[in-house]
Amino acid sequence: MPISGNNKKKWLYLFLLTGFAVYSQTENYMQFWNEYAFVKDINEKWSLEADMGITTSGIPEHNNIFYNLIQFYGRGWAHYYPSERVKISFFYAFFYNTNVPELLQDKSPEHRLATQFTYLMTKTRLRTNLRGRLEDRHLENDAGYFEAVMRLRMQAKATYPLNGPIIKPGVVYAFMSDEVMFKTRSSISGNTFFDRNRLTVGFGYSFVNEFQVELSYVNELLPRPDKTSSYDAIQVNVVFTDLFSDLFKGKFKREKTAIDK
């Protein structure tokens, strides 16, 4: 049956109003992410890593990135390198979450275990890492019990040195990554299966072999049935490699590849 001119106008108004309603339900948060990583090579096949970091966040009404301290964490890694293109990693981490926007309670300490697989592809200067991570998260609820949440994360990251053929001291490099995350249902993290999409664009610089800094912009989109949250974050990562190597006998340095970036 043909649609009359008046009905067409009604459908157009309904479409515009619906689009406006969806847009108006998006909450935007400005955030600051900061992480320090300390890496120690053990031998040609193994390395250890310790991370610590904080996250601060604004709120929609006061979008100062330092308005609230919402998360701090410590994490310990073990990395295994079976070949030049493959890295298998394991970690345990403790996160203290408070007023994290996507969690459905004010405070939720968290224990997290994960297994990660990274594969490197190369083409001239361009290095692409394909990464899959399975996280076993245990978040404490208001009743004092820990809820288990499994989360699958898949990321593709491209790295490109700008003023040299490879990443080494004195070389600036650009990187971009996109990551999607899926999770099981939880009363704390929500009932949705799709968790979020994370897009990262940034630059890095290696001052010396043992010290490098990365500065990036991150956008996270978290669609939920009642609203969509959008995080815009400034991220600063600092990496120290073999910082205390002089304290250990049998000093060892593993040859680095782009899979370490």
HUDASUL-V494002 format. One record per residue. SS is DSSP state (hx for helix, st for strand, lp for the rest). PHI is phi in radians with two decimals (none if undefined). D_LAST is the distance of its C-alpha to the last C-alpha in Angstrom with 1 decimal. Layout:
ss=SS phi=PHI d_last=D_LAST
ss=SS phi=PHI d_last=D_LAST
//
This chain:
ss=lp phi=none d_last=59.8
ss=lp phi=-1.15 d_last=59.0
ss=lp phi=-1.68 d_last=57.5
ss=lp phi=-1.24 d_last=59.7
ss=hx phi=-1.07 d_last=58.7
ss=hx phi=-1.13 d_last=58.9
ss=hx phi=-1.14 d_last=56.8
ss=hx phi=-1.06 d_last=54.1
ss=hx phi=-1.13 d_last=54.0
ss=hx phi=-1.09 d_last=53.8
ss=hx phi=-1.13 d_last=50.8
ss=hx phi=-1.14 d_last=49.1
ss=hx phi=-1.08 d_last=49.7
ss=hx phi=-1.10 d_last=48.4
ss=hx phi=-1.08 d_last=45.2
ss=hx phi=-1.14 d_last=44.6
ss=hx phi=-1.14 d_last=45.4
ss=hx phi=-1.13 d_last=43.1
ss=hx phi=-1.08 d_last=40.2
ss=hx phi=-1.15 d_last=41.0
ss=hx phi=-1.13 d_last=41.2
ss=hx phi=-1.09 d_last=37.8
ss=hx phi=-1.10 d_last=36.2
ss=hx phi=-1.20 d_last=38.1
ss=lp phi=-1.56 d_last=36.7
ss=st phi=-1.52 d_last=33.1
ss=st phi=-1.82 d_last=32.1
ss=st phi=-1.89 d_last=29.5
ss=st phi=-2.22 d_last=27.6
ss=st phi=-1.65 d_last=25.7
ss=st phi=-2.38 d_last=23.1
ss=st phi=-2.27 d_last=20.9
ss=st phi=-2.01 d_last=17.8
ss=st phi=-2.42 d_last=16.6
ss=st phi=-2.38 d_last=14.4
ss=st phi=-2.09 d_last=14.1
ss=st phi=-2.11 d_last=12.1
ss=st phi=-2.13 d_last=13.5
ss=st phi=-1.97 d_last=12.1
ss=st phi=-2.24 d_last=14.8
ss=st phi=-1.33 d_last=14.8
ss=lp phi=-1.70 d_last=18.0
ss=lp phi=-2.73 d_last=18.4
ss=lp phi=-1.13 d_last=17.0
ss=lp phi=-1.86 d_last=16.6
ss=st phi=-2.30 d_last=15.9
ss=st phi=-2.53 d_last=14.0
ss=st phi=-2.02 d_last=14.9
ss=st phi=-2.54 d_last=13.4
ss=st phi=-2.18 d_last=15.5
ss=st phi=-2.05 d_last=14.8
ss=st phi=-2.51 d_last=17.5
ss=st phi=-2.79 d_last=17.8
ss=st phi=-2.35 d_last=20.5
ss=st phi=-2.30 d_last=21.4
ss=st phi=-2.03 d_last=24.4
ss=st phi=-2.62 d_last=26.3
ss=lp phi=-1.50 d_last=29.3
ss=st phi=-2.22 d_last=31.8
ss=lp phi=-0.92 d_last=33.5
ss=lp phi=-1.41 d_last=36.4
ss=st phi=-2.42 d_last=34.5
ss=lp phi=-1.56 d_last=31.1
ss=lp phi=-1.52 d_last=30.1
ss=lp phi=-1.09 d_last=26.4
ss=lp phi=-1.85 d_last=27.6
ss=lp phi=-1.11 d_last=30.7
ss=st phi=-2.35 d_last=29.8
ss=st phi=-1.52 d_last=27.4
ss=st phi=-1.86 d_last=26.7
ss=st phi=-2.80 d_last=24.1
ss=st phi=-2.43 d_last=22.7
ss=st phi=-2.68 d_last=21.0
ss=st phi=-2.30 d_last=19.9
ss=st phi=-2.56 d_last=17.7
ss=st phi=-2.06 d_last=17.4
ss=st phi=-2.00 d_last=15.0
ss=st phi=-2.25 d_last=15.6
ss=st phi=-1.96 d_last=13.1
ss=st phi=-2.10 d_last=14.9
ss=st phi=-2.02 d_last=13.8
ss=st phi=-1.25 d_last=16.9
ss=st phi=-2.68 d_last=15.8
ss=lp phi=-1.17 d_last=13.3
ss=lp phi=-1.88 d_last=12.3
ss=st phi=-2.20 d_last=12.7
ss=st phi=-2.34 d_last=11.5
ss=st phi=-2.02 d_last=14.1
ss=st phi=-2.26 d_last=13.8
ss=st phi=-2.37 d_last=16.6
ss=st phi=-2.58 d_last=17.2
ss=st phi=-2.13 d_last=20.3
ss=st phi=-2.48 d_last=20.4
ss=st phi=-2.07 d_last=23.3
ss=st phi=-2.00 d_last=23.4
ss=st phi=-1.85 d_last=26.4
ss=st phi=-1.81 d_last=27.1
ss=st phi=-2.48 d_last=29.9
ss=lp phi=1.02 d_last=31.0
ss=lp phi=-1.24 d_last=27.9
ss=lp phi=-0.96 d_last=29.2
ss=lp phi=-1.45 d_last=28.6
ss=lp phi=-1.49 d_last=30.0
ss=lp phi=-1.60 d_last=33.8
ss=lp phi=-2.70 d_last=34.7
ss=lp phi=-1.19 d_last=34.3
ss=st phi=-2.22 d_last=32.6
ss=st phi=-2.71 d_last=30.7
ss=st phi=-1.03 d_last=29.1
ss=st phi=-2.47 d_last=26.6
ss=st phi=-1.83 d_last=25.5
ss=st phi=-2.37 d_last=22.5
ss=st phi=-2.06 d_last=21.5
ss=st phi=-2.68 d_last=18.9
ss=st phi=-2.11 d_last=17.8
ss=st phi=-2.35 d_last=14.6
ss=st phi=-2.17 d_last=13.9
ss=st phi=-2.21 d_last=10.9
ss=st phi=-2.18 d_last=11.8
ss=st phi=-1.78 d_last=10.3
ss=st phi=-2.10 d_last=12.6
ss=st phi=-2.23 d_last=13.0
ss=st phi=-2.68 d_last=15.7
ss=lp phi=0.86 d_last=16.3
ss=lp phi=-1.35 d_last=13.5
ss=st phi=-1.28 d_last=12.2
ss=st phi=-2.09 d_last=9.3
ss=st phi=-2.14 d_last=9.9
ss=st phi=-1.79 d_last=8.6
ss=st phi=-1.83 d_last=11.8
ss=st phi=-2.25 d_last=11.8
ss=st phi=-2.16 d_last=15.1
ss=st phi=-2.38 d_last=16.1
ss=st phi=-1.98 d_last=19.6
ss=st phi=-1.89 d_last=20.6
ss=st phi=-1.90 d_last=24.0
ss=st phi=-1.74 d_last=24.9
ss=st phi=-2.22 d_last=28.2
ss=st phi=-1.88 d_last=29.4
ss=st phi=-1.37 d_last=32.7
ss=lp phi=-1.61 d_last=35.4
ss=lp phi=-1.14 d_last=38.3
ss=lp phi=-1.48 d_last=40.5
ss=lp phi=1.58 d_last=38.2
ss=lp phi=-1.74 d_last=37.0
ss=st phi=-1.68 d_last=33.4
ss=st phi=-1.64 d_last=32.7
ss=st phi=-1.57 d_last=30.3
ss=st phi=-2.31 d_last=28.0
ss=st phi=-1.64 d_last=25.7
ss=st phi=-2.36 d_last=22.8
ss=st phi=-1.84 d_last=20.9
ss=st phi=-2.14 d_last=17.6
ss=st phi=-2.25 d_last=16.2
ss=st phi=-2.34 d_last=13.3
ss=st phi=-2.08 d_last=12.3
ss=st phi=-2.28 d_last=9.3
ss=st phi=-1.89 d_last=9.6
ss=st phi=-2.21 d_last=7.8
ss=st phi=-2.45 d_last=10.6
ss=st phi=-1.23 d_last=11.4
ss=lp phi=-1.61 d_last=14.8
ss=lp phi=-2.13 d_last=16.7
ss=lp phi=-3.07 d_last=15.7
ss=lp phi=-1.26 d_last=15.0
ss=lp phi=-2.39 d_last=11.7
ss=lp phi=-1.45 d_last=9.2
ss=lp phi=-2.69 d_last=11.2
ss=lp phi=-0.95 d_last=13.5
ss=lp phi=1.59 d_last=15.4
ss=lp phi=-1.84 d_last=13.3
ss=st phi=-1.58 d_last=12.7
ss=st phi=-2.27 d_last=10.3
ss=st phi=-1.86 d_last=11.0
ss=st phi=-2.55 d_last=9.3
ss=st phi=-2.56 d_last=11.5
ss=st phi=-2.49 d_last=11.7
ss=st phi=-2.35 d_last=14.8
ss=st phi=-2.36 d_last=15.6
ss=st phi=-2.02 d_last=19.1
ss=st phi=-2.30 d_last=20.6
ss=st phi=-2.22 d_last=23.9
ss=st phi=-2.47 d_last=25.9
ss=lp phi=-1.46 d_last=29.3
ss=lp phi=-1.35 d_last=32.1
ss=st phi=-2.75 d_last=32.8
ss=lp phi=-1.26 d_last=35.3
ss=lp phi=-1.66 d_last=32.6
ss=lp phi=-1.61 d_last=29.7
ss=st phi=1.78 d_last=32.2
ss=lp phi=-1.72 d_last=33.7
ss=lp phi=-1.42 d_last=31.4
ss=lp phi=-1.43 d_last=29.4
ss=st phi=-1.41 d_last=26.8
ss=st phi=-1.54 d_last=24.9
ss=st phi=-2.94 d_last=22.8
ss=st phi=-2.11 d_last=20.6
ss=st phi=-2.14 d_last=17.5
ss=st phi=-1.94 d_last=16.5
ss=st phi=-2.26 d_last=13.8
ss=st phi=-2.37 d_last=13.8
ss=st phi=-2.94 d_last=12.5
ss=st phi=-2.29 d_last=11.6
ss=st phi=-2.34 d_last=9.6
ss=st phi=-2.56 d_last=11.2
ss=st phi=-1.78 d_last=10.8
ss=st phi=-1.27 d_last=14.4
ss=st phi=-2.44 d_last=14.5
ss=lp phi=-1.04 d_last=12.6
ss=lp phi=-1.67 d_last=13.1
ss=st phi=-2.60 d_last=12.4
ss=st phi=-2.51 d_last=10.2
ss=st phi=-2.28 d_last=11.1
ss=st phi=-2.19 d_last=10.1
ss=st phi=-2.13 d_last=13.2
ss=st phi=-2.57 d_last=13.7
ss=st phi=-1.89 d_last=16.7
ss=st phi=-2.19 d_last=16.9
ss=st phi=-2.11 d_last=19.9
ss=st phi=-2.01 d_last=20.9
ss=st phi=-2.12 d_last=24.1
ss=st phi=-2.10 d_last=26.1
ss=st phi=-1.33 d_last=29.3
ss=lp phi=-2.31 d_last=32.1
ss=lp phi=-1.03 d_last=35.8
ss=lp phi=-1.58 d_last=37.2
ss=lp phi=-2.87 d_last=34.6
ss=st phi=-2.07 d_last=31.1
ss=st phi=-1.77 d_last=28.7
ss=st phi=-2.19 d_last=26.3
ss=st phi=-1.88 d_last=23.7
ss=st phi=-1.99 d_last=22.5
ss=st phi=-2.15 d_last=20.0
ss=st phi=-1.68 d_last=18.5
ss=st phi=-2.07 d_last=15.3
ss=st phi=-2.18 d_last=14.3
ss=st phi=-2.03 d_last=11.5
ss=st phi=-2.15 d_last=11.9
ss=st phi=-2.13 d_last=10.0
ss=st phi=-1.97 d_last=12.5
ss=st phi=-2.03 d_last=12.1
ss=lp phi=0.92 d_last=15.5
ss=lp phi=-1.09 d_last=17.3
ss=lp phi=-1.92 d_last=20.5
ss=hx phi=-1.12 d_last=20.4
ss=hx phi=-1.18 d_last=23.8
ss=hx phi=-1.45 d_last=25.3
ss=lp phi=-1.92 d_last=24.6
ss=lp phi=-1.37 d_last=26.6
ss=lp phi=1.16 d_last=25.2
ss=lp phi=-0.93 d_last=22.0
ss=lp phi=-2.33 d_last=19.3
ss=lp phi=-2.18 d_last=16.1
ss=lp phi=-1.49 d_last=14.0
ss=lp phi=-1.15 d_last=12.8
ss=lp phi=-1.49 d_last=9.0
ss=lp phi=-2.24 d_last=7.8
ss=hx phi=-1.13 d_last=5.3
ss=hx phi=-1.17 d_last=5.5
ss=hx phi=-1.44 d_last=3.8
ss=lp phi=-1.50 d_last=0.0
//
